[in-house]
Amino acid sequence: AGWPLTSPSPPADEPCRVSLTVFREALEFNVEASVPAGRTWHEVLEEKAECNQHLLSDRHEVGTVTSILNEVREAGRQEAAHQSDLLGGGGSKPTGALAMESEQIQEAEAEAEAEDEEEQEQQQEQQQQVQQQREAEEEPEEAARLPFARDDEAIRAWRLDVLKSEAGAPKATPPPMPPFYKCAEFIVHRSIVSKAPALAFPAYLLVSHNYFHPSWRKSHRRIKNVIMTLEVQQQLASDATWGQTGANAAMSWVRRAVGAAGAGGAVTITAAQEAHLRAVFSLYDVRGTGYLSKEELADALRSIDVDVPPELAPGPGASLAALGGPAPAGTPSSYDFGAFRQLAAEQLQAVAAGAPGRYFVVLSLAEAEALRGALHVAQHSYHGLGLGGTRLGLHAHGSLLDATPGFDRGGDYQTRVATQCARFVDCEAEYDERDAIALLRALRASPANARKTWFVDVRACR
């Protein structure tokens, strides 16, 4: 092919370096001014062979390269002929056929572009819908557009001595009623012809007039958030156990409950509930004697989520291993199923009715501020608040914030019920399982539809 049979040889000390240079690709920073023209594979090989001809050392190698180039050239010719046959039987296509084929290609490309555009539009619409849905979920719910009234909103002052216990009040003149009313009477205005339903909240949950006055039921009113609650523990004139410790008072109460086990109580237990209680009793009767020890009884009461009196809890040094020991029947430290049944029923009834002289009040922030100031002042006064046997505790979102000396936290379950009821008044919507059970127990006398209507009406005034 016009190549020289011999080529200048590289220096003897650089044969490997020259050979390796073939595999190196130099970096080029030149940019073509136009689109490079396409080349066949044969043309590329010829260029490579010409550039590296100095590596051919004899006629045999030159012949081998020439043979390879001829075979590649012939294969390229055959491929071109085959493509020509496919296009028109070895000749060029007529002008009309080429125009029709061009139109078909353009139509196919247009359809593909239209499909791509339609798919992009669908994706954009889906993204917009998802974005709108997220914005709707994140956007705070707008308050109901109601004709809310703002008159008669002045703070109503009241004296702390209205909380004085019955035991410390003069017999001839009963203490004045505090500005509270039952939460079971707390309703909002709906319309002139439609009256809002009330819910059967526990009797020990009260509402202050400054939080929501009863006269405001005649018009639409904005409702404050429930943040502060006041727990009041009054000493009753008939309460002979107030001066005792909490454990001794609870012991007296438990003795009365257990003593009435055989006579039946005021609480009615259905057959299904009694079967459930028997299953719980059998679960904790590990010895199978039909009696529970004091510790076992406390665990059984906790399992049905009721308050456990302090004297039932294991004392310091008590061993849980002792629960499996023998328990002689009839001893004061053992309880049969009748005692367990009666004690559970009395505990639930006490929670529903509330401990005597103990109640919770939903306050306004102004009242809570004044009460906390009074509590701090009382700490430096010899007579305290002068409320006799009444003890006060101020709660913020269910947590005890401040209290008078000697304040007793009382039963955990009753506090939980009061806290969850206050959250329901505040239109809270998220509860864990135990809190939801406590709330449903407290409102079990109110149908689900009534609870829903009350909740929606109150929330509309938030």
C-alpha positions in Angstrom: 0.0 0.0 0.0 2.9 2.3 -0.7 4.5 1.8 2.7 8.3 1.7 3.0 9.6 -1.8 3.7 11.9 -0.5 6.4 11.5 2.2 9.0 13.9 4.0 11.1 14.5 2.2 14.4 14.3 3.9 17.7 17.3 4.2 20.0 18.3 0.9 21.6 17.5 2.2 25.1 13.9 3.2 24.4 12.2 0.2 22.8 9.8 -0.4 25.7 9.0 3.3 26.1 8.2 3.7 22.4 6.0 0.6 22.4 4.0 1.8 25.5 3.5 5.2 23.8 1.0 3.5 21.5 -1.4 3.0 24.4 -1.2 6.6 25.7 -3.8 9.1 24.7 -2.7 12.7 24.8 -5.0 15.3 26.2 -6.2 17.8 23.7 -7.8 21.2 24.6 -8.7 22.2 21.0 -12.4 22.6 20.4 -13.7 21.8 16.9 -15.5 24.7 15.1 -18.0 22.3 13.6 -19.4 18.8 14.2 -16.7 16.3 13.3 -17.5 14.2 10.2 -18.0 10.5 10.9 -15.4 8.0 9.8 -15.5 4.3 9.0 -13.7 1.7 11.1 -11.3 1.1 8.2 -10.3 4.7 8.0 -9.5 4.8 11.7 -7.4 1.6 11.4 -5.4 3.0 8.4 -4.6 6.2 10.4 -3.4 4.1 13.4 -1.3 1.9 11.1 0.3 4.9 9.4 1.1 6.6 12.7 2.8 3.5 14.2 4.5 2.0 11.1 7.9 2.5 12.8 7.0 -0.4 15.1 6.9 -2.8 12.1 10.3 -4.5 12.0 10.1 -6.9 8.9 8.1 -7.7 5.8 6.0 -10.4 7.6 4.6 -7.8 10.1 3.9 -5.4 7.2 2.0 -8.1 5.3 0.0 -9.0 8.4 -1.2 -5.4 8.9 -1.9 -5.0 5.2 -4.1 -8.2 5.2 -6.0 -7.0 8.3 -6.7 -3.6 6.6 -7.9 -5.3 3.4 -10.3 -7.6 5.4 -11.7 -4.6 7.3 -12.2 -2.7 4.1 -14.0 -5.6 2.4 -16.3 -6.1 5.5 -17.2 -2.4 5.3 -18.1 -2.7 1.6 -20.3 -5.7 2.3 -22.1 -3.9 5.2 -22.7 -0.8 2.9 -24.1 -3.1 0.2 -26.4 -4.8 2.7 -27.7 -1.5 4.0 -28.3 -0.4 0.4 -30.3 -3.5 -0.3 -32.5 -2.9 2.7 -33.2 0.6 1.7 -34.1 0.0 -2.0 -33.0 -3.2 -3.4 -29.6 -2.1 -4.3 -30.6 1.3 -5.7 -31.7 4.6 -4.3 -35.2 5.2 -3.2 -37.6 7.3 -5.2 -38.1 10.8 -4.0 -41.7 10.2 -2.9 -40.8 7.1 -0.8 -38.0 9.1 0.9 -40.5 12.0 1.6 -43.0 9.6 3.0 -40.4 7.9 5.2 -39.3 11.3 6.4 -42.9 12.2 7.3 -43.3 9.0 9.2 -40.1 9.6 11.2 -41.2 13.2 12.0 -44.7 11.9 13.1 -43.1 9.3 15.3 -40.8 11.9 16.9 -43.7 14.3 17.4 -45.7 11.6 19.1 -42.8 10.7 21.3 -42.4 14.4 22.3 -46.1 14.7 23.0 -46.0 11.6 25.2 -43.0 13.0 27.1 -44.7 16.3 27.6 -47.9 14.7 28.8 -46.0 12.5 31.2 -44.2 15.6 32.5 -47.5 17.4 33.0 -48.9 14.5 34.9 -45.9 14.4 37.2 -46.1 18.2 37.8 -49.8 17.8 38.6 -49.1 15.0 41.1 -46.4 17.0 42.7 -48.7 20.0 43.0 -51.4 17.8 44.6 -49.0 16.4 47.1 -47.7 19.9 47.9 -51.3 21.2 48.4 -52.1 18.2 50.6 -49.1 18.9 52.8 -49.9 22.6 53.0 -53.5 21.7 54.0 -52.2 19.4 56.7 -49.7 21.9 58.1 -52.0 24.9 57.8 -53.7 25.5 61.2 -57.4 25.0 61.3 -59.2 28.4 61.1 -61.4 29.3 63.9 -65.2 29.2 63.3 -66.6 32.5 62.0 -69.1 33.0 64.8 -70.4 36.3 66.3 -68.3 36.1 69.4 -69.1 38.4 72.3 -66.5 40.2 74.5 -68.6 41.9 77.1 -68.6 41.0 80.8 -65.0 39.7 80.7 -63.8 41.4 83.9 -62.0 39.3 86.4 -64.2 38.3 89.3 -62.3 38.4 92.6 -63.0 35.9 95.3 -61.6 35.3 98.8 -59.4 32.3 99.7 -61.4 31.6 102.8 -64.2 30.2 100.8 -62.0 27.2 100.5 -61.9 26.7 104.2 -62.7 23.2 105.2 -66.1 22.2 106.7 -64.4 21.2 110.0 -62.9 24.7 110.4 -66.1 26.6 109.6 -68.5 27.9 112.2 -71.5 25.7 112.7 -74.1 28.5 112.6 -72.8 30.1 109.4 -71.8 27.8 106.7 -68.9 29.0 104.5 -69.7 30.9 101.3 -69.8 29.0 98.1 -66.7 29.5 96.0 -67.1 30.8 92.4 -67.0 27.2 90.9 -69.5 25.0 89.2 -69.4 21.4 88.1 -67.7 20.6 84.8 -70.7 18.5 84.0 -72.6 21.8 83.5 -69.9 23.3 81.2 -71.5 23.9 77.8 -71.1 26.5 75.1 -73.7 28.4 73.1 -74.9 26.8 69.8 -78.0 28.6 68.7 -81.2 30.0 70.1 -83.2 26.9 69.0 -80.5 24.3 69.7 -79.0 23.7 73.1 -75.5 22.2 73.4 -75.4 18.8 75.3 -73.5 18.4 78.6 -71.2 15.5 79.4 -71.2 13.5 82.6 -67.8 14.6 83.9 -66.8 13.3 87.4 -68.4 15.4 90.2 -65.0 16.3 91.6 -64.0 18.2 88.4 -65.1 21.9 88.7 -64.7 25.0 86.5 -64.0 28.5 87.7 -66.3 31.4 86.8 -63.2 33.3 85.6 -62.4 30.5 83.2 -65.9 30.4 81.8 -68.9 32.1 83.5 -72.3 30.3 83.4 -73.9 33.5 82.0 -71.7 33.2 78.9 -73.7 30.2 77.7 -76.2 32.7 76.2 -73.8 33.9 73.4 -70.8 32.7 71.5 -67.6 33.1 73.5 -64.0 32.4 73.0 -62.7 29.7 75.3 -59.3 29.9 77.0 -56.8 27.1 77.0 -56.7 24.7 80.0 -53.3 25.2 81.5 -53.7 25.5 85.3 -55.8 23.4 87.6 -56.2 23.7 91.4 -56.5 20.6 93.6 -58.3 21.2 96.8 -58.2 18.8 99.8 -60.7 19.8 102.5 -61.1 18.3 105.9 -64.7 17.3 106.4 -66.4 17.6 109.8 -67.3 13.9 109.6 -63.8 12.8 108.6 -62.1 11.3 111.6 -59.1 10.0 109.6 -57.8 13.4 108.4 -55.4 13.7 111.2 -54.0 10.3 110.5 -51.3 9.5 108.1 -52.2 8.7 104.5 -51.4 5.0 105.1 -53.6 4.8 108.2 -56.5 6.6 106.5 -56.2 4.3 103.5 -56.1 1.3 105.9 -59.4 2.4 107.5 -61.0 2.7 104.1 -59.7 -0.7 103.0 -61.0 -2.3 106.2 -64.4 -0.9 105.5 -64.3 -2.2 101.9 -63.0 -5.6 102.8 -65.4 -5.9 105.7 -68.4 -5.4 103.4 -67.2 -8.0 100.9 -69.8 -10.5 101.9 -72.7 -8.1 102.1 -72.3 -6.7 98.6 -71.8 -3.0 97.6 -73.5 -0.3 95.8 -71.5 -0.9 92.6 -73.2 -3.3 90.2 -70.8 -5.7 88.4 -72.0 -7.5 85.3 -71.3 -11.2 84.6 -68.7 -10.4 82.0 -66.9 -8.0 84.4 -67.0 -10.6 87.2 -65.6 -13.2 84.8 -62.7 -10.8 84.0 -62.1 -10.2 87.7 -62.0 -14.0 88.3 -59.5 -14.4 85.5 -57.3 -11.7 87.1 -57.6 -13.2 90.5 -56.7 -16.7 89.2 -53.7 -15.2 87.4 -52.2 -13.8 90.7 -53.3 -16.7 92.9 -50.0 -18.5 92.1 -50.5 -21.1 95.0 -54.0 -22.0 93.9 -55.3 -21.6 97.5 -58.1 -19.2 96.6 -56.5 -16.4 98.6 -54.2 -13.5 97.7 -51.5 -12.1 99.9 -51.2 -8.3 100.4 -48.6 -7.9 97.7 -50.5 -10.1 95.3 -53.7 -8.1 95.9 -51.8 -4.9 95.2 -50.5 -6.3 91.9 -54.0 -7.5 90.9 -55.4 -4.0 91.5 -52.7 -2.4 89.5 -53.4 -4.7 86.6 -57.0 -3.5 86.4 -55.7 0.1 86.6 -57.1 1.3 89.9 -55.5 3.0 92.9 -53.6 0.8 95.3 -53.9 1.9 99.0 -50.5 2.6 100.6 -50.7 -0.2 103.1 -51.1 -2.8 100.3 -47.7 -1.9 98.8 -44.7 -3.9 99.9 -42.8 -2.2 102.7 -39.1 -1.7 102.9 -37.2 -5.0 102.8 -40.2 -6.9 101.5 -39.3 -9.7 99.2 -41.2 -10.6 96.1 -40.2 -14.2 96.6 -42.4 -14.3 99.6 -45.4 -14.1 97.3 -45.1 -17.8 96.6 -45.0 -18.8 100.3 -47.9 -20.3 102.2 -50.8 -18.0 103.1 -53.1 -19.5 105.8 -56.7 -19.0 105.0 -58.6 -16.4 107.1 -55.5 -14.5 108.3 -55.7 -10.7 108.1 -53.0 -10.6 105.4 -55.0 -12.8 102.9 -58.0 -11.9 100.7 -60.4 -14.1 98.9 -62.1 -13.4 95.6 -65.1 -11.7 97.4 -62.8 -9.2 99.1 -60.9 -8.6 95.8 -64.2 -8.1 93.9 -65.6 -5.7 96.5 -62.4 -3.8 96.9 -62.0 -3.3 93.2 -65.7 -2.1 92.9 -65.3 0.3 95.8 -62.1 1.7 94.4 -63.7 2.3 91.0 -66.8 3.9 92.7 -64.5 6.1 94.8 -62.7 7.3 91.7 -65.9 8.0 89.9 -67.4 9.9 92.9 -64.1 11.3 94.1 -62.6 11.2 97.5 -64.6 13.2 100.0 -63.5 16.8 100.2 -61.0 16.4 97.3 -61.8 18.1 93.9 -60.0 19.8 91.0 -60.8 23.2 89.5 -60.0 24.5 86.0 -58.6 28.0 86.6 -57.8 31.0 84.4 -54.2 32.1 84.2 -54.9 35.2 86.3 -56.4 33.1 89.1 -53.4 30.7 89.0 -51.0 33.7 89.2 -52.8 35.1 92.2 -53.0 31.7 93.9 -49.3 31.0 93.5 -48.5 34.4 94.9 -50.6 33.6 97.9 -48.9 30.2 98.3 -45.5 31.9 98.4 -46.7 34.5 100.9 -48.1 31.7 103.1 -44.7 30.1 103.4 -43.5 33.0 105.5 -46.6 33.3 107.6 -47.2 31.5 110.9 -50.8 30.8 110.2 -50.3 30.0 106.5 -53.3 30.8 104.4 -55.7 30.5 107.4 -57.7 27.8 105.7 -57.9 25.4 108.6 -57.4 21.9 107.4 -57.7 22.8 103.7 -54.6 22.0 101.6 -54.1 23.3 98.0 -52.0 22.1 95.1 -51.5 24.0 91.9 -51.0 21.9 88.7 -49.7 23.0 85.3 -50.6 20.6 82.5 -51.1 17.8 85.1 -47.8 18.3 86.9 -47.7 19.7 90.5 -46.2 23.2 90.3 -46.7 24.4 93.9 -48.6 23.4 97.1 -49.3 24.2 100.7 -47.4 22.4 103.5 -48.8 19.0 104.2 -50.4 18.6 100.7 -51.1 14.9 99.9 -50.9 13.9 96.3 -53.7 11.5 96.9 -54.5 8.6 94.5 -52.6 8.6 91.3 -55.5 7.2 89.3 -58.0 9.9 90.4 -55.3 12.6 89.5 -54.9 10.9 86.1 -58.6 10.9 85.5 -58.9 14.6 86.4 -55.9 15.5 84.2 -57.3 13.6 81.2 -60.7 15.2 81.6 -59.1 18.6 81.8 -57.2 17.8 78.6 -60.5 16.8 76.9 -62.0 20.1 78.0 -58.9 21.7 76.3 -59.9 19.7 73.1 -56.7 17.6 73.1 -56.9 14.9 70.5 -53.9 12.6 71.3 -53.9 10.2 74.3 -51.9 7.1 75.0 -53.7 3.9 75.8 -53.8 4.2 79.5 -55.0 7.9 79.4 -57.7 7.0 76.8 -59.0 4.3 79.1 -59.1 6.6 82.1 -61.0 9.2 80.0 -63.5 6.7 78.7 -64.1 5.4 82.2 -64.8 9.0 83.4 -67.2 9.7 80.5 -68.8 6.3 80.3 -72.2 7.7 81.2 -72.2 9.9 78.1 -72.8 8.3 74.6 -70.2 8.6 72.0 -72.3 10.8 69.8 -72.8 13.2 72.7 -69.1 13.3 73.4 -68.4 14.1 69.7 -71.0 16.9 69.5 -69.7 18.4 72.7 -66.1 18.2 71.5 -66.8 19.8 68.1 -68.8 22.6 69.7 -66.2 23.5 72.2 -63.4 23.3 69.7 -65.2 25.7 67.4 -64.8 28.3 70.1 -61.1 27.9 70.5 
